[in-house]
Amino acid sequence: MFEPCTENALKTLLAIESGDSISGVARKIDENRETIRRVVNSLEEAGYVQYD
């Protein structure tokens, strides 16, 4: 099923690499850490990423 994707979600998907921390991804795309945490949580719930 199609799910709308926000600009921050797209930036996160493009920037994230295996082993990255939330803070590291936030620094890469110059975004607030809590915003990225929410984005990663939503991407994980949708099955796009797996975060330990």
C-alpha positions, 0 to 999 in steps of 0.5 A: 500500500502506498504511504505518503512520505515527508521531505524529512523521511526522504532525506533520512532514507537517502542519508542513513547508513548501517550503523548510523545513530539518530544524532549522526543522521540528524547532523548529516541532513542538518535537522533536529535530532528529535525530528529524525527520531520520529521519522525513523520510528515511522519508517521502522513501523512502515518496514523501511528501516530497522533500528536497534 
